[in-house]
Amino acid sequence: MSKVSAISLGCPKNLVDTEIMLGTLRDKGYEFTFNPDEAAVLIINTCAFLEKAREESISIIAENIGKYEKLIVAGCLVQLHGEKLLDEFPEIDHLIGVGKIEEIYQAIVDEKQVCLGERLHQRAYSRIISTLPHTAYVKIADGCNNCCSYCLIPTLRGKYQSRDMEGIIEEVDELVNAVGSREINLIAQDITLYGMDTHGRLSLPELLKRLTTISNNLWIRLMYTHPAHVTDELIEIMAKSPNICHYLDLPVQHISDPILQAMNRKCSSGQIKGLISRLRQAMPDIALRTSLIVGFPGEGEDEFEALLDFVRETRFEHLGVFPYSKESGTPAFNFSNHVDEKVKEERHHRIMELQKKVSFKKKKEKIGKILDVIIEGYLEQGMIGRSQYEAPEIDGVIYLEGNGIKIGEIVPVEIIAATEYDLVGRVHCS
């Protein structure tokens, strides 16, 4: 059977879909290779969230035309443009929409060129884990009902769909006990809305209670939450369970109430600040990550200064900021008072310069502490790892003296130095 490889673009949610497609084909006899140059079949799983992402996806498709026996294009760009992609790239053999990833083999067998849909996979599909085996992403839902005015996700992914809880638990159990994963990163467009569509209630706390019984030697990390849906029950479970990382990915996007309202964020500045206060009261050591948008239509200097003050006062451990991108098909596209591109870039720069100082101060506070660190790899001199306070791929790392510890092992580390975004430590011998 032919060798298959993949190029996965965009977010970890897309990566999970890529892993499922690869696993589905492997189970049907295809041989997987990480090297696309060795493959006869290539899957390109595209991103279409922003214009830059769409341009990258189209560029990658163009670069790979004519190189393979079969070229399969999947993901959000397919969902957005459908058969129109074939007008530009008639050489594409199969188009697979975001809800049809598990049908990829049947599409190949039936020579079905276009396979679109929004249906979420429910059971624990076979996956080829493309991350390091000790860490894995688990998608607990897809789609989005929040309908933020700047965002294309509801168009690309459809309405919010929670996965069956038993399927999630089965998948995590397999990752932990068969694959050897030590860290499970729960992902969705909004993991905190989990269960509302299927059970009529926010069910993430219930899911977490069950996941924490799978193993005592497991980190569970919560990614992609929404401040309007983080409940006191969830905070209590996070604080009490030793398996759940004291880490929360909490995109707030802005702090000015007029901007939040225009964004349709469904929460106020007071609610956001109150939530952050409750989180830090329950877990004084919690690491908070947030995402911000600068230059949203109507953001004047007063609104931006309020955002600067918020970043300065809140002291997030991790922060990403993005200039607003005007996306056709979103409500904000037609808003008035759009901000000049140069102003957006200048505001982006000011936020990041401030956060650099905040981050350095927060990192220096870790010096002298003993942290459990998962080993991620080896350097020419030393090792590299992360603690529960750093998510894979997006946050800083911990550089370690010495070597000889297996990748995926969790060891106590004394922090001895800090940089603006990373830490330096040595293995602690008690």
Secondary structure, DSSP 8 states (H G I E B T S, - for coil): --EEEEEE-SSHHHHHHHHHHHHHHHHTT-EE-S-GGG-SEEEEEE--SSHHHHHHHHHHHHHHTTSSSEEEEEEHHHHHHTTHHHHH-TT--EEE-TT-GGGHHHHHHTT-SEE-------S-------S-TTEEEEE-EES-S---TT--HHHHH-S-EE--HHHHHHHHHHIIIII--SEEEEESS-GGGTTHHHHSS--HHHHHHHHTTS-SS-EEEE-S--TTS--HHHHHHHHH-TTEEEEEE---B---HHHHHHHT-S--HHHHHHHHHHHHHH-TT-EEEEEEEES-TT--HHHHHHHHHHHHHH--SEEEEEE----TTSGGGG-S----HHHHHHHHHHHHHHHHHHHHHHHHTTTT-EEEEEEEEE-SSSEEEE-TTS-TTTS--EEES-----TT-EEEEEEEEE-SS-EEEEE---
